[in-house]
């Protein structure tokens, strides 16, 4: 006998754990493709022997295209008025998920003996192809949150479960890959990275299909074909975004987060290669630092209902700031004691990032509603894609800037995992400094710019509910 499905007053399946698991699966799929990006600098500078400054320059070039690509695709999605069998966002996600099966592997084609010009072409070609499919999947995926439910508690749950998907999407590459892709001399083995990327692309595809099949759209905006209407104006939509304080604040915070995380990622790998002299345990340490996020995530919904999303995320940025400053001033020595201090600081930093990250996507869902509240239009695709535009700029500028700083502090790619102790010590302070800048920017975005506290959010939701009724 077929199980009866509980429906809400509008005829949709009632929101529940199925929705949260499906949304988590989407971010798991994204991270299966995205997680190896932190290994890219080590792969190209140490294994492929590309000059670090050249790599940093190429990374900024492709990242600028990456960032521009997001609002372009976002505006295409918003302007798309075709009728889809299920939903246009889900249709775009399906297309992107197919391309990501091999897209990530194209960034890690292992040809260290290729001419310099060929390496440049391989890098640009692989990155552009991967990025195109990643954007096609990721931009509509981020926009879906505001369409799955309009209830603040439901959105907080979706955002928290998205963080769960992100966490588990990072567990495999963080914890297991270092043991697979580094040899006993702490050097990266490029061929292993290539096959790992192929496998992760296939797993990501399966995850996306689970999400697509189990996603219920409850805030569907009707599409009327052949009706005269104002033409979609991307420039006007971008202007609306810049006047949208919640969107700008959440974006500044996300840029800070990624400047620290992505910028420090390469320096952290060199830190474990040459300072702690054990690249393989870097994954275990990173995995251990994820524990606070995993513990906090189940509590996110209740805390949001009681205190508000903005309020708890600001507390998280303060935790991260305290931990980052601790990394700068505490005696983190290249021994077991220093490693333990580093781990403790990372635990507190992770708790802070976890508090923010569990509600970060709900903050953007509210920012999309804020645009509708203030400007009369939703513009999910452009709002989210411009947010993604600046995030991706940070994801490119962070690692590129970190590489330039690493070279200025003596890093030599030809030495691979055997940098001098002076260079290793410089990496120890560079990592702490990058995390500190990250925490300052996140606090600025959420504490000083983002203006949707619990009281104002309730006012906005009440007004929008009356308008839609």
C-alpha positions in Angstrom: 0.0 0.0 0.0 1.4 3.4 -1.0 2.3 5.7 1.9 0.1 8.8 2.1 1.9 12.1 1.5 1.0 14.9 3.9 0.2 18.1 1.9 0.1 21.7 3.0 -2.9 24.1 2.3 -1.4 24.9 -1.1 -1.2 21.3 -2.2 2.6 20.9 -1.8 4.3 18.2 0.2 4.8 19.5 3.7 8.3 20.6 4.5 10.3 18.0 6.3 13.6 16.1 6.7 13.4 14.9 3.1 13.7 18.5 1.9 16.7 19.1 4.2 18.5 15.9 3.1 17.9 16.7 -0.6 19.3 20.2 -0.2 22.3 18.9 1.7 22.9 16.4 -1.1 23.2 19.4 -3.6 26.0 21.0 -1.6 27.7 17.6 -1.2 27.7 17.3 -5.0 29.1 20.8 -5.4 31.9 20.1 -2.9 32.8 16.8 -4.5 33.9 19.0 -7.5 35.0 22.1 -5.6 37.0 20.5 -2.7 40.1 19.7 -4.8 40.5 23.4 -5.7 42.6 23.8 -2.5 45.1 21.2 -4.0 45.4 23.1 -7.3 48.2 25.4 -6.3 50.4 22.6 -5.0 49.6 20.4 -8.0 50.5 23.1 -10.5 53.5 24.7 -8.8 55.1 21.5 -7.3 54.1 18.6 -9.6 53.7 20.5 -12.9 56.6 22.8 -11.9 54.8 26.0 -13.1 56.3 29.2 -11.8 54.3 30.4 -8.7 54.0 34.0 -10.0 52.8 32.8 -13.4 50.3 30.5 -11.7 49.0 33.3 -9.5 48.6 35.5 -12.6 46.7 32.8 -14.5 44.6 32.1 -11.4 43.5 35.7 -11.2 42.7 35.8 -15.0 40.5 32.7 -14.9 38.9 33.7 -11.6 37.9 37.1 -13.1 36.2 35.2 -15.9 34.8 32.8 -13.3 33.3 35.8 -11.4 31.9 37.5 -14.5 30.4 34.2 -15.6 28.2 34.0 -12.5 26.0 37.1 -13.0 25.9 36.3 -16.7 24.4 32.9 -16.1 22.3 34.3 -13.3 20.7 36.9 -15.6 20.1 34.2 -18.2 18.3 32.1 -15.7 16.2 35.1 -14.4 15.3 36.1 -18.0 14.4 32.5 -19.0 10.6 32.4 -19.2 10.3 28.9 -20.8 8.0 26.4 -19.1 9.9 23.4 -17.6 8.3 20.1 -16.6 9.5 20.5 -13.0 11.4 23.8 -12.4 13.9 25.8 -14.5 16.5 25.8 -11.6 16.4 22.1 -11.3 16.8 21.8 -15.1 19.9 23.9 -15.1 21.3 22.0 -12.2 20.9 18.7 -14.1 22.8 20.1 -17.0 25.7 21.3 -14.8 25.9 18.0 -12.9 26.5 16.1 -16.2 29.4 18.3 -17.2 31.0 18.1 -13.7 31.5 14.4 -14.0 34.7 15.1 -15.9 35.0 18.9 -15.4 37.1 18.7 -12.3 39.5 16.2 -13.7 40.4 18.5 -16.6 42.0 20.8 -14.1 44.5 18.1 -13.1 45.8 16.6 -16.3 49.2 15.2 -15.2 51.7 16.3 -17.9 54.7 17.7 -16.0 57.0 17.3 -19.0 54.8 19.4 -21.3 56.2 22.8 -22.7 55.4 25.9 -20.7 52.9 27.2 -23.3 51.1 23.9 -23.3 50.8 23.9 -19.5 49.2 27.4 -19.7 46.7 26.2 -22.3 45.9 23.1 -20.3 45.3 25.1 -17.1 43.1 27.7 -18.7 41.1 25.2 -20.8 40.5 22.8 -17.9 39.6 25.6 -15.5 37.2 27.4 -17.9 35.4 24.1 -18.8 35.1 23.1 -15.1 33.9 26.5 -14.1 31.2 26.8 -16.7 29.5 23.6 -15.6 30.1 24.4 -11.9 28.4 27.7 -12.4 25.5 26.2 -14.3 24.9 23.9 -11.3 25.8 26.1 -8.4 24.0 29.4 -9.2 20.5 27.9 -9.5 21.3 25.6 -6.6 21.9 28.6 -4.3 18.8 30.3 -5.6 16.6 27.3 -4.7 16.6 27.9 -1.0 14.3 30.9 -1.2 11.9 28.8 -3.4 11.7 25.6 -1.3 10.0 27.4 1.6 9.2 31.0 2.8 9.3 30.1 6.5 12.3 31.5 8.4 12.7 28.3 10.5 12.6 26.1 7.3 15.2 28.3 5.6 17.4 28.1 8.7 17.1 24.3 8.5 17.9 24.2 4.8 21.0 26.5 5.4 22.1 24.3 8.3 21.7 21.1 6.3 23.5 22.7 3.4 26.4 23.1 5.8 26.1 19.5 6.6 26.3 18.6 2.9 29.3 20.9 2.6 31.0 19.3 5.6 30.6 15.7 4.4 31.5 16.9 0.9 34.8 18.0 2.3 35.4 15.0 4.6 36.6 12.7 1.8 39.1 15.1 0.2 40.2 16.6 3.5 40.7 13.4 5.5 41.5 10.7 2.9 43.1 12.4 -0.1 46.3 13.5 1.7 47.1 9.9 2.4 46.5 9.1 -1.3 48.0 12.0 -3.2 51.2 12.5 -1.1 54.1 10.1 -1.1 56.3 9.3 1.9 58.6 12.3 1.2 55.6 14.7 1.5 55.5 15.3 -2.3 52.3 15.4 -4.3 51.7 12.6 -6.9 49.8 14.3 -9.8 48.4 11.1 -11.5 46.6 10.2 -8.3 45.0 13.6 -8.1 43.6 13.2 -11.7 41.9 9.9 -11.0 40.6 11.1 -7.6 39.0 14.1 -9.4 37.2 11.7 -11.9 35.9 9.6 -9.0 34.7 12.6 -7.1 32.9 14.0 -10.2 30.9 10.7 -10.6 30.0 10.7 -6.9 28.9 14.4 -7.2 26.6 13.5 -10.2 24.8 10.8 -8.2 24.3 13.2 -5.3 22.8 15.9 -7.6 20.3 13.4 -9.0 19.2 12.6 -5.5 18.6 16.3 -4.8 16.7 16.9 -8.0 14.3 14.0 -7.5 13.5 15.0 -3.9 13.2 18.8 -4.1 9.7 20.4 -3.7 9.2 23.9 -4.9 6.7 25.8 -2.7 7.3 29.4 -3.7 7.0 28.9 -7.4 6.7 32.2 -9.3 4.1 31.9 -12.2 5.4 32.3 -15.7 3.0 33.7 -18.3 4.1 33.2 -21.9 3.5 35.6 -24.8 2.6 38.4 -22.4 3.9 41.9 -22.9 6.1 42.8 -19.9 9.1 44.9 -19.0 12.3 43.5 -20.5 14.7 42.0 -17.9 17.4 44.6 -17.2 20.6 43.1 -15.8 22.2 46.5 -15.1 19.1 47.6 -13.1 19.2 44.3 -11.2 22.9 44.8 -10.4 22.0 48.3 -9.1 19.3 46.8 -6.9 21.9 44.3 -5.5 24.3 47.1 -4.5 21.5 48.9 -2.6 20.5 45.6 -0.9 22.3 45.9 2.5 21.7 42.3 3.6 23.1 41.0 0.2 26.1 43.3 0.4 26.8 42.4 4.1 26.4 38.7 3.5 28.7 39.0 0.5 31.4 40.9 2.4 31.3 38.2 5.1 31.6 35.4 2.5 34.5 37.2 0.8 36.2 37.4 4.1 35.6 33.7 4.8 37.0 32.7 1.4 40.0 35.0 1.5 41.0 33.2 4.6 40.0 29.7 3.8 41.2 29.6 0.1 44.1 32.0 0.7 45.4 30.0 3.6 44.8 26.6 1.9 48.1 26.5 0.0 50.1 28.0 2.8 48.6 25.4 5.2 49.7 22.5 3.0 53.3 23.9 2.9 53.0 24.4 6.7 52.4 20.7 7.2 54.9 19.7 4.5 57.8 21.7 5.9 57.0 23.1 9.4 55.3 20.1 11.0 56.9 17.8 8.4 53.9 15.6 7.9 51.7 16.4 5.0 49.5 13.3 5.4 48.2 14.3 8.8 46.9 17.7 7.5 43.7 16.0 6.5 43.2 14.4 10.0 43.8 17.8 11.6 41.3 19.5 9.2 38.8 16.8 9.8 39.2 17.2 13.6 38.6 20.9 13.3 35.2 20.2 11.6 33.8 18.6 14.8 32.5 21.9 16.2 30.5 22.6 13.0 29.0 19.1 13.1 28.1 19.5 16.8 26.5 23.0 16.3 24.6 22.2 13.1 21.7 20.3 14.8 21.2 23.3 17.2 21.1 25.9 14.5 17.3 25.9 13.9 16.4 26.3 17.6 19.0 29.0 18.1 17.8 30.9 15.0 14.2 30.8 16.2 15.2 32.1 19.7 17.9 34.6 18.8 17.9 35.3 15.1 20.3 34.5 12.2 22.2 37.8 12.2 22.7 37.7 15.9 24.2 34.2 16.1 26.3 34.7 13.0 28.0 37.7 14.6 28.8 35.7 17.7 30.5 33.2 15.3 32.7 35.8 13.7 33.9 37.0 17.1 34.9 33.4 18.0 36.9 33.2 14.7 38.6 36.5 15.4 39.7 35.4 18.9 41.1 32.1 17.5 42.9 33.8 14.6 44.6 36.3 16.9 45.5 33.4 19.1 47.3 31.7 16.2 49.4 34.9 15.8 50.5 35.3 19.4 50.6 31.8 20.9 53.8 29.7 20.8 53.0 27.3 17.9 56.3 25.5 17.7 57.1 22.7 15.1 56.6 19.9 17.6 53.7 18.0 19.2 53.0 20.8 21.7 52.8 23.5 19.0 50.7 21.2 16.8 48.3 20.8 19.7 48.0 24.6 20.2 47.3 24.9 16.5 44.6 22.3 16.6 42.9 24.0 19.6 42.9 27.4 17.8 41.5 25.7 14.7 38.7 24.1 16.8 37.6 27.6 18.1 38.0 29.1 14.6 36.0 26.2 13.1 33.3 26.8 15.7 33.0 30.4 14.7 33.0 29.6 11.0 30.5 26.8 11.7 28.0 29.1 13.5 28.1 31.5 10.5 28.2 29.0 7.7 25.1 27.1 9.0 23.0 30.2 8.5 24.9 31.9 5.7 22.7 30.6 2.9 19.6 31.5 4.9 21.0 35.0 5.1 21.1 35.1 1.3 17.6 33.7 1.1 16.4 36.6 3.3 18.4 39.0 1.1 16.5 37.8 -2.0 13.2 38.5 -0.1 14.6 41.9 1.0 15.1 42.8 -2.7 11.5 42.0 -3.4 10.4 43.9 -0.3 12.3 47.1 -1.3 12.3 46.9 -5.1 9.2 44.9 -5.9 11.1 42.1 -7.8 12.7 38.9 -6.6 15.6 38.5 -9.0 16.9 35.3 -7.4 19.4 34.4 -10.1 21.1 37.8 -10.3 21.1 38.4 -6.5 22.6 35.0 -5.8 25.0 35.1 -8.8 26.4 38.5 -7.9 26.9 37.2 -4.4 28.7 34.3 -6.0 30.6 36.7 -8.3 32.3 38.4 -5.3 32.8 35.1 -3.5 34.7 33.8 -6.5 36.8 36.9 -6.8 37.8 36.2 -3.2 38.4 32.6 -4.0 40.8 33.6 -6.8 42.5 36.7 -5.2 43.0 34.8 -1.9 45.2 31.9 -3.3 46.9 34.3 -5.8 47.8 36.8 -3.1 48.9 34.1 -0.7 51.2 32.6 -3.4 52.8 36.0 -4.1 53.3 36.5 -0.3 54.7 32.9 -0.1 57.3 33.7 -2.8 58.2 36.9 -1.1 58.7 35.0 2.1 61.1 32.6 0.3 58.9 29.8 -1.0 60.5 27.8 -3.9 58.2 25.5 -5.8 61.2 23.4 -7.0 61.9 22.4 -3.4 58.4 20.8 -3.2 57.7 19.5 0.3 61.2 20.4 1.6 61.2 24.1 2.1 63.8 25.7 4.5 62.9 26.1 8.2 62.9 29.9 7.7 60.3 29.6 4.9 58.3 27.1 7.0 58.2 29.6 9.9 57.0 32.3 7.6 54.2 30.0 6.5 53.2 29.6 10.1 52.6 33.3 10.6 51.1 33.8 7.1 48.4 31.3 7.8 47.5 33.0 11.1 47.5 36.5 9.4 45.2 35.3 6.6 42.7 33.8 9.1 42.7 37.1 11.1 42.0 39.2 8.0 39.2 36.8 7.2 37.6 37.1 10.6 37.8 40.9 10.5 36.0 41.1 7.2 33.3 38.6 8.2 32.6 40.6 11.4 32.4 43.8 9.3 29.9 42.3 6.8 27.6 40.7 9.4 28.0 43.0 12.3 28.1 46.4 10.6 26.5 46.1 7.2 23.9 43.3 7.3 20.7 45.0 8.7 18.1 42.2 8.9 18.0 41.4 12.6 15.3 39.2 14.1 12.8 42.1 14.6 13.2 43.6 11.2 13.1 40.2 9.5 9.7 39.5 11.1 8.4 42.8 9.8 9.7 42.1 6.3 8.1 38.6 6.2 4.8 39.9 7.5 4.7 42.6 4.8 5.6 40.2 2.0 3.0 37.7 3.1 0.3 40.4 2.9 1.5 41.4 -0.6 1.5 37.8 -1.9 -1.9 37.1 -0.4 
